[in-house]
């Protein structure tokens, strides 16, 4: 397979830092970057190299880590809106336990910026883990609640991917130029989003549907609910390519379990699939919000929409996007948004 770090796309500074860390890894690392920049994948790739460096079967360690099935790679993903106290304590217990196979264990904690009150539970273990454990924490930002925790880690920054990097990645995947360019432009810097859009024949039609949505809003609950139903149906359609990929991943995981004699990470795989499905639905809505926002700005620029009305509409979209980011009920958030957009046009 070669060095797994070579598969981290569009992050040369981060790759250089992680490559240098392999010779003498420190107890804890903090990967910071926007959603879609590939932090979780990078963490598993880094873990695979750490485990391979101390193994007589490095290719096995790399393959299992990349598939999230290595018994000494423990990934703790947020289940709800924030990390729970029990999840934090489970990570602490995992760090204290001996590795299952080798002499090294890697513990990955996702969305640590949403750990909130649980950050102090993690602090002691991250600060002074057993020699056999390495922590990799993932966050979109370093907020006030996790500043002390972050100060105990080596920070590695990741950037949102450019359209150029995403387009090149898709073309390397065998995607035709025109479709690669469309998916890269619509992905918002997200690797996963770009790949899904590139495999989705209906993506362009859904964007056009969003562009035609605002004229149907008249401030009534009935028009808002009709638009909400259409938006949620589009989000479900957007998830179809991902569900097909998940089926293939589960089949591959079963094959690896039979080949290597370990089914470690299967529950984590299922949980990741659930989280990715919610993410792709939320990303679809975010893409729709971006389409609406671009329309509003264009209308304000040409004078077709008064500046105050444009500001109100953009603010309503921003509020809805923030609510969805923190796992608000999607139907309710959309209904409120569409009622507001309709009334602001009256």
C-alpha positions in Angstrom: 0.0 0.0 0.0 2.9 2.3 0.6 3.0 5.2 3.0 -0.6 6.0 4.0 0.2 9.7 4.6 0.7 10.0 0.8 -3.1 9.5 0.4 -3.9 12.7 2.4 -5.0 15.2 -0.3 -4.2 18.9 -0.5 -2.5 19.1 2.9 1.2 19.3 2.3 2.1 21.1 5.5 0.1 18.7 7.6 1.6 15.7 5.9 5.2 17.0 6.4 4.4 17.4 10.1 2.9 14.0 10.5 5.7 12.3 8.6 8.3 13.9 10.9 6.3 12.7 14.0 6.5 9.1 13.0 10.1 8.7 14.2 9.3 9.9 17.7 5.6 10.3 18.3 4.4 12.4 21.2 1.5 11.5 23.4 -1.3 13.6 21.8 -2.1 15.4 18.6 -4.9 17.8 17.7 -6.0 17.9 14.1 -7.9 21.2 13.4 -9.7 21.9 10.2 -13.1 22.4 8.6 -15.6 19.6 8.0 -14.8 17.8 4.8 -11.1 18.5 5.0 -10.5 14.8 5.7 -9.4 14.9 9.4 -10.9 11.5 10.3 -9.3 9.8 7.3 -6.0 11.5 8.0 -6.1 10.4 11.6 -6.6 6.7 10.6 -3.8 7.0 8.0 -1.5 8.5 10.7 -2.5 5.7 13.1 -1.8 3.1 10.4 1.7 4.4 9.9 2.3 4.5 13.7 1.2 0.9 14.1 3.0 -0.2 10.9 6.3 1.3 12.2 6.3 -1.1 15.2 5.1 -4.3 13.4 6.6 -7.2 11.6 3.5 -7.1 9.3 3.2 -3.4 8.3 1.0 -3.9 5.3 -1.6 -5.7 7.5 -1.6 -2.8 10.0 -2.0 -0.3 7.2 -4.9 -2.1 5.6 -6.8 -2.7 8.9 -6.2 0.9 10.1 -7.4 2.4 6.8 -10.5 0.3 7.0 -11.1 1.3 10.6 -10.8 -2.3 11.7 -7.6 -2.5 13.6 -8.0 -3.7 17.2 -5.4 -1.2 18.4 -7.0 1.8 16.6 -10.0 3.0 18.7 -12.1 5.7 17.1 -14.7 7.5 19.3 -17.2 9.3 17.2 -19.8 11.7 18.6 -23.2 10.1 18.7 -25.5 13.0 19.6 -25.0 16.8 19.5 -22.0 16.6 21.8 -19.6 14.0 23.4 -21.2 12.4 26.4 -19.5 11.9 29.8 -19.7 8.1 29.2 -17.9 8.4 25.9 -15.2 10.5 27.5 -14.8 7.9 30.3 -14.7 5.1 27.9 -11.9 6.8 26.0 -10.0 7.2 29.3 -10.5 3.5 30.1 -9.3 2.5 26.6 -6.1 4.6 27.0 -5.3 2.8 30.3 -5.7 -0.7 28.8 -2.9 -2.6 27.2 -2.8 -2.8 23.3 -4.5 -5.9 21.9 -1.8 -7.0 19.5 1.4 -4.9 19.5 3.0 -2.4 21.8 1.2 0.7 20.5 -2.4 1.9 20.6 -4.0 4.9 18.9 -7.1 6.6 20.2 -9.0 9.0 17.9 -11.6 11.4 19.4 -13.8 13.1 16.9 -15.5 16.5 17.4 -13.6 17.4 20.5 -14.7 21.0 20.0 -18.1 19.7 21.0 -16.9 17.9 24.1 -18.0 20.9 26.3 -18.1 19.9 29.9 -16.5 16.5 29.2 -13.2 18.0 28.2 -11.8 17.9 31.8 -12.6 14.2 32.0 -10.1 13.7 29.1 -7.5 16.1 30.3 -5.5 13.8 32.6 -5.3 11.0 30.1 -4.3 13.2 27.2 -1.7 15.0 29.4 -0.1 11.8 30.7 -1.2 8.8 28.7 0.5 5.4 29.2 3.6 5.0 27.0 1.7 2.6 24.7 -1.1 5.1 23.9 -1.2 8.0 21.4 -4.2 10.3 21.3 -5.4 12.0 18.1 -8.1 14.6 18.7 -10.2 16.1 15.9 -11.9 19.5 15.9 -13.2 22.1 13.5 -12.0 24.9 15.8 -10.3 25.4 19.2 -13.0 26.9 21.4 -12.8 28.2 24.9 -14.1 25.0 26.5 -11.2 23.0 25.1 -8.3 25.5 25.3 -6.6 23.6 28.2 -7.0 20.3 26.5 -5.7 21.7 23.2 -2.6 23.1 25.0 -1.6 19.5 25.9 -1.5 18.5 22.2 0.7 19.0 19.2 -1.6 21.0 16.8 -1.7 20.0 13.1 -3.8 22.4 11.0 -5.8 21.3 7.9 -7.2 23.6 5.3 -10.4 23.5 3.2 -9.5 21.9 -0.1 -9.5 24.2 -3.1 -11.6 23.4 -6.2 -8.3 22.7 -8.0 -7.3 20.0 -5.5 -10.8 18.5 -5.5 -11.0 18.5 -9.3 -7.6 16.8 -9.5 -8.6 14.2 -6.9 -11.8 13.4 -8.8 -10.0 13.1 -12.1 -7.5 10.7 -10.5 -10.6 8.7 -9.4 -11.5 8.4 -13.1 -14.2 11.1 -13.2 -14.7 13.0 -16.5 -13.5 16.6 -16.6 -16.9 18.3 -16.8 -18.4 16.3 -14.0 -15.3 16.7 -11.9 -15.4 20.4 -12.3 -19.1 20.6 -11.4 -18.6 18.4 -8.3 -15.5 20.3 -7.1 -17.3 23.6 -7.4 -20.4 22.5 -5.6 -18.6 20.5 -2.8 -17.7 23.5 -0.5 -14.1 22.2 0.0 -15.3 18.7 1.2 -13.6 15.6 -0.2 -16.5 13.3 0.6 -19.1 15.7 -0.7 -17.2 16.1 -4.0 -17.0 12.3 -4.5 -20.7 11.9 -3.8 -21.7 14.7 -6.1 -19.4 13.2 -8.8 -21.3 9.9 -8.5 -24.7 11.5 -8.4 -26.5 11.9 -11.8 -29.3 14.0 -10.2 -27.2 16.6 -8.4 -27.4 19.2 -11.1 -31.2 18.8 -11.2 -31.5 19.3 -7.4 -29.5 22.5 -7.6 -31.9 23.8 -10.3 -34.8 22.8 -8.0 -33.3 24.9 -5.2 -33.0 27.9 -7.6 -36.7 27.7 -8.3 -37.8 27.4 -4.7 -38.1 31.0 -3.5 -40.8 32.1 -5.9 -43.1 29.4 -4.4 -42.8 30.9 -0.9 -45.7 33.2 0.0 -45.3 33.4 3.8 -48.0 30.7 4.4 -47.4 27.5 6.4 -48.7 25.5 3.4 -46.1 26.9 1.0 -43.3 26.5 3.6 -44.3 22.8 4.3 -44.4 22.0 0.5 -40.9 23.5 0.1 -39.7 21.6 3.2 -41.0 18.3 1.9 -39.2 19.0 -1.4 -35.9 19.9 0.3 -36.0 16.8 2.6 -36.9 14.5 -0.4 -33.9 16.0 -2.2 -31.7 15.3 0.8 -32.9 11.6 0.8 -32.1 11.4 -2.9 -28.6 12.8 -2.3 -28.0 10.0 0.3 -28.7 7.2 -2.2 -25.1 7.0 -3.7 -23.7 6.9 -0.1 -26.0 4.1 0.9 -24.8 2.1 -2.0 -21.2 2.7 -1.0 -22.0 1.7 2.6 -23.3 -1.6 1.3 -20.0 -2.2 -0.5 -18.0 -1.2 2.6 -19.9 -3.6 4.8 -19.2 -6.4 2.4 -15.5 -5.5 2.2 -15.4 -5.4 6.1 -16.9 -8.9 6.3 -14.2 -10.1 3.8 -11.4 -8.6 5.8 -12.8 -10.0 9.0 -12.6 -13.5 7.4 -9.2 -12.9 6.0 -7.5 -11.4 9.0 -9.5 -13.0 11.8 -10.7 -9.8 13.3 -14.0 -7.9 13.2 -12.8 -5.0 15.3 -14.3 -1.8 14.3 -17.6 -3.2 12.9 -19.7 -1.3 15.4 -17.7 1.8 14.7 -18.2 1.3 11.0 -22.0 1.1 11.5 -22.0 4.2 13.6 -19.8 6.0 11.1 -22.3 5.1 8.4 -25.2 6.5 10.4 -23.2 9.7 11.0 -22.2 10.0 7.3 -25.8 9.6 6.2 -26.9 12.5 8.5 -23.9 14.5 7.3 -24.7 14.1 3.6 -28.3 15.1 4.2 -27.1 18.1 6.1 -24.6 18.9 3.4 -27.3 18.7 0.8 -29.3 21.3 2.7 -26.2 23.4 3.1 -25.7 23.3 -0.7 -29.3 24.5 -1.1 -28.7 27.3 1.4 -25.7 28.3 -0.6 -27.8 28.4 -3.8 -30.5 30.6 -2.1 -27.8 32.9 -0.6 -26.2 33.4 -4.0 -29.6 34.3 -5.5 -30.3 36.8 -2.8 -27.0 38.5 -3.2 -27.4 38.7 -6.9 -30.9 40.3 -6.5 -29.6 42.7 -4.0 -26.7 43.7 -6.3 -29.0 44.4 -9.2 -31.6 46.2 -7.0 -34.3 43.6 -7.5 -34.3 43.0 -3.8 -34.1 45.8 -1.2 -30.9 45.7 0.9 -32.8 45.3 4.2 -34.9 42.4 2.9 -31.7 40.7 1.5 -30.0 41.1 4.9 -33.0 39.6 6.7 -33.1 36.7 4.3 -29.4 36.0 4.5 -29.6 36.2 8.3 -32.5 33.6 8.4 -30.5 31.2 6.2 -27.4 31.6 8.5 -29.6 30.9 11.5 -31.0 27.7 9.9 -27.6 26.5 8.9 -26.3 27.0 12.5 -29.3 25.1 13.9 -28.6 22.2 11.6 -25.0 22.2 12.5 -26.0 21.4 16.0 -28.4 18.6 15.1 -31.7 20.6 15.2 -34.8 18.9 13.8 -34.4 19.4 10.1 -38.1 19.7 9.3 -38.7 22.3 11.9 -35.6 24.3 11.0 -36.6 24.3 7.3 -40.2 25.2 8.0 -39.2 28.2 10.1 -36.7 29.3 7.4 -39.1 29.0 4.5 -41.9 30.9 6.3 -39.5 33.7 7.1 -38.2 33.8 3.5 -41.7 34.0 2.2 -42.8 36.8 4.6 -39.8 38.9 3.9 -40.8 39.0 0.2 -44.3 40.4 1.0 
